[in-house]
Amino acid sequence: MEQATMATVSDGEGLSSCRQNRRQPPAVPTGYAEMIEAVRLLQDRIAAAAPDEELIAAVTRDLTHAAELLAPAEREEAFRISGFSEELPGNGSALIPLVWDVVSDASVRRGRVRFGSFHLGENGAAHGGTIPLLFDEVLGRFANSDGRASARTAYLHVDYRSVTPVEKDLEFVVRFEREEGRKRYMTGALRDGERVCAEVEGLFVQLRPGQP
Ligand SMILES: CCCCCCCCCCCCCCCC(=O)SCCNC(=O)CCNC(=O)[C@H](O)C(C)(C)COP(=O)(O)OP(=O)(O)OC[C@H]1O[C@@H](n2cnc3c(N)ncnc32)[C@H](O)[C@@H]1OP(=O)(O)O
């Protein structure tokens, strides 16, 4: 059985084993990014379509076939790629809205994001649940960056300032405000040009040794 490589850091507080759940970034096979891109396109097309019965039957048949092809390739979490590869757009997860052009220094991280038809709530606006999803991802990655021990989201306070459009490139900025012991305080904002769509404040708490 393949073994995961676990990273360990010394943080001087006896919490080094908190990184026990970390593993090396997975190798990404050729064509993997394109496969995830195809899933994103599929999600958006299904969300945008009103197909007739014949088309529904054909798509269901092909999707079932694709699921059967993938079944033998299923692996335990430590060996999976989707959602774990920072070299892929959206970390290779079709769940997370597509994030790209991420640039960062020690305290500020900026990037762009695009919600698709898959994320539509109503009237051209992204579903309210997709915005905390984005913030959890981008704040969480920043909170866990630079070799820090693993931290989980304790809370996310999201203010919806104006509608967040789908199918449009938006900008986000995330700030690593401060660390107090095991607590990491983050803030962020999502903008459509100059207009603020949503703001967030989040707390991430570093896990104790053995804490799941
Ligand atoms: C393995 C990890 C993944 C990382 C890998 C990285 C790889 C790549 C990045 C991935 C990017 C995506 C990152 C998404 C991260 C998730 O989404 S994680 C999933 C969602 N979150 C969860 O499931 C967390 C569930 N909750 C818990 O596990 C526990 O409640 C927590 C958050 C770990 C805290 O519990 P605890 O360790 O027992 O904390 P506790 O000792 O009671 O409190 C510690 C301090 O925090 C404060 N605190 C705790 N909770 C709260 C709260 N809700 N409000 C206010 N204060 C609080 C306490 O008051 C205390 O303060 P002080 O007294 O020290 O001043």
The ligand as an SDF file (V2000), in Angstrom:
LIG
                    3D

 65 67  0  0  0  0  0  0  0  0999 V2000
   -6.1080   19.6160    9.0280 C   0  0  0  0  0  0  0  0  0  0  0  0
   -6.5020   21.0470    8.8840 C   0  0  0  0  0  0  0  0  0  0  0  0
   -6.5850   21.5310    7.5390 C   0  0  0  0  0  0  0  0  0  0  0  0
   -5.4060   22.3440    7.1000 C   0  0  0  0  0  0  0  0  0  0  0  0
   -4.7120   21.7800    5.9340 C   0  0  0  0  0  0  0  0  0  0  0  0
   -4.0930   22.8350    5.1110 C   0  0  0  0  0  0  0  0  0  0  0  0
   -3.9500   22.5560    3.7000 C   0  0  0  0  0  0  0  0  0  0  0  0
   -4.5090   23.4510    2.6980 C   0  0  0  0  0  0  0  0  0  0  0  0
   -5.3940   24.5050    3.0570 C   0  0  0  0  0  0  0  0  0  0  0  0
   -6.8280   24.1700    2.8940 C   0  0  0  0  0  0  0  0  0  0  0  0
   -7.6690   25.3940    2.7340 C   0  0  0  0  0  0  0  0  0  0  0  0
   -9.0090   25.2080    3.2070 C   0  0  0  0  0  0  0  0  0  0  0  0
   -9.0640   25.3710    4.7120 C   0  0  0  0  0  0  0  0  0  0  0  0
  -10.4370   25.1160    5.1580 C   0  0  0  0  0  0  0  0  0  0  0  0
  -10.4150   24.7360    6.5740 C   0  0  0  0  0  0  0  0  0  0  0  0
  -11.7280   24.2240    6.9460 C   0  0  0  0  0  0  0  0  0  0  0  0
  -12.7010   24.4890    6.3360 O   0  0  0  0  0  0  0  0  0  0  0  0
  -11.7840   23.2170    8.2520 S   0  0  0  0  0  0  0  0  0  0  0  0
  -13.4730   22.6990    8.2020 C   0  0  0  0  0  0  0  0  0  0  0  0
  -14.4230   23.6000    8.9420 C   0  0  0  0  0  0  0  0  0  0  0  0
  -14.0390   23.7570   10.3180 N   0  0  0  0  0  0  0  0  0  0  0  0
  -14.1790   22.7440   11.1900 C   0  0  0  0  0  0  0  0  0  0  0  0
  -14.6240   21.6490   10.8940 O   0  0  0  0  0  0  0  0  0  0  0  0
  -13.7390   23.0570   12.5880 C   0  0  0  0  0  0  0  0  0  0  0  0
  -14.6450   22.4030   13.6250 C   0  0  0  0  0  0  0  0  0  0  0  0
  -14.2950   22.9060   14.9400 N   0  0  0  0  0  0  0  0  0  0  0  0
  -13.2340   22.4270   15.5750 C   0  0  0  0  0  0  0  0  0  0  0  0
  -12.5720   21.4880   15.1230 O   0  0  0  0  0  0  0  0  0  0  0  0
  -12.8520   23.1090   16.8520 C   0  0  0  0  0  0  0  0  0  0  0  0
  -13.9510   23.7960   17.3700 O   0  0  0  0  0  0  0  0  0  0  0  0
  -11.6730   24.1130   16.6640 C   0  0  0  0  0  0  0  0  0  0  0  0
  -12.0050   25.2050   15.6400 C   0  0  0  0  0  0  0  0  0  0  0  0
  -10.4230   23.3580   16.1930 C   0  0  0  0  0  0  0  0  0  0  0  0
  -11.3840   24.8100   17.9660 C   0  0  0  0  0  0  0  0  0  0  0  0
  -11.4890   23.8480   19.0000 O   0  0  0  0  0  0  0  0  0  0  0  0
  -10.3810   23.6880   20.1210 P   0  0  0  0  0  0  0  0  0  0  0  0
   -9.0690   23.3560   19.5120 O   0  0  0  0  0  0  0  0  0  0  0  0
  -10.8960   22.7720   21.1670 O   0  0  0  0  0  0  0  0  0  0  0  0
  -10.2880   25.1640   20.6010 O   0  0  0  0  0  0  0  0  0  0  0  0
  -10.3010   25.7200   22.0560 P   0  0  0  0  0  0  0  0  0  0  0  0
   -9.0820   25.1850   22.7770 O   0  0  0  0  0  0  0  0  0  0  0  0
  -11.6340   25.5870   22.7030 O   0  0  0  0  0  0  0  0  0  0  0  0
  -10.1040   27.2700   21.7240 O   0  0  0  0  0  0  0  0  0  0  0  0
   -8.8750   27.8160   21.3250 C   0  0  0  0  0  0  0  0  0  0  0  0
   -9.0700   29.3090   21.2910 C   0  0  0  0  0  0  0  0  0  0  0  0
   -9.8920   29.6170   20.1470 O   0  0  0  0  0  0  0  0  0  0  0  0
  -11.0900   30.2810   20.5610 C   0  0  0  0  0  0  0  0  0  0  0  0
  -12.1980   29.8040   19.7380 N   0  0  0  0  0  0  0  0  0  0  0  0
  -12.4190   28.5350   19.3330 C   0  0  0  0  0  0  0  0  0  0  0  0
  -13.5320   28.4800   18.5840 N   0  0  0  0  0  0  0  0  0  0  0  0
  -14.0080   29.7570   18.5160 C   0  0  0  0  0  0  0  0  0  0  0  0
  -15.1260   30.3500   17.8870 C   0  0  0  0  0  0  0  0  0  0  0  0
  -15.9790   29.6400   17.1210 N   0  0  0  0  0  0  0  0  0  0  0  0
  -15.3070   31.6670   18.0320 N   0  0  0  0  0  0  0  0  0  0  0  0
  -14.4390   32.4150   18.7790 C   0  0  0  0  0  0  0  0  0  0  0  0
  -13.3490   31.9070   19.3970 N   0  0  0  0  0  0  0  0  0  0  0  0
  -13.1510   30.5920   19.2720 C   0  0  0  0  0  0  0  0  0  0  0  0
  -11.2670   29.9120   22.0300 C   0  0  0  0  0  0  0  0  0  0  0  0
  -12.0260   30.8800   22.7200 O   0  0  0  0  0  0  0  0  0  0  0  0
   -9.8330   29.8480   22.5010 C   0  0  0  0  0  0  0  0  0  0  0  0
   -9.3780   31.1510   22.7260 O   0  0  0  0  0  0  0  0  0  0  0  0
   -8.3240   31.4650   23.9310 P   0  0  0  0  0  0  0  0  0  0  0  0
   -9.0070   30.9780   25.1880 O   0  0  0  0  0  0  0  0  0  0  0  0
   -7.0870   30.6610   23.6000 O   0  0  0  0  0  0  0  0  0  0  0  0
   -8.1180   32.9440   23.8670 O   0  0  0  0  0  0  0  0  0  0  0  0
  1  2  1  0
  2  3  1  0
  3  4  1  0
  4  5  1  0
  5  6  1  0
  6  7  1  0
  7  8  1  0
  8  9  1  0
  9 10  1  0
 10 11  1  0
 11 12  1  0
 12 13  1  0
 13 14  1  0
 14 15  1  0
 15 16  1  0
 16 17  2  0
 16 18  1  0
 18 19  1  0
 19 20  1  0
 20 21  1  0
 21 22  1  0
 22 23  2  0
 22 24  1  0
 24 25  1  0
 25 26  1  0
 26 27  1  0
 27 28  2  0
 27 29  1  0
 29 30  1  0
 29 31  1  0
 31 32  1  0
 31 33  1  0
 31 34  1  0
 34 35  1  0
 35 36  1  0
 36 37  2  0
 36 38  1  0
 36 39  1  0
 39 40  1  0
 40 41  2  0
 40 42  1  0
 40 43  1  0
 43 44  1  0
 44 45  1  0
 45 46  1  0
 45 60  1  0
 46 47  1  0
 47 48  1  0
 47 58  1  0
 48 49  1  0
 48 57  1  0
 49 50  2  0
 50 51  1  0
 51 52  1  0
 51 57  2  0
 52 53  1  0
 52 54  2  0
 54 55  1  0
 55 56  2  0
 56 57  1  0
 58 59  1  0
 58 60  1  0
 60 61  1  0
 61 62  1  0
 62 63  2  0
 62 64  1  0
 62 65  1  0
M  END
$$$$
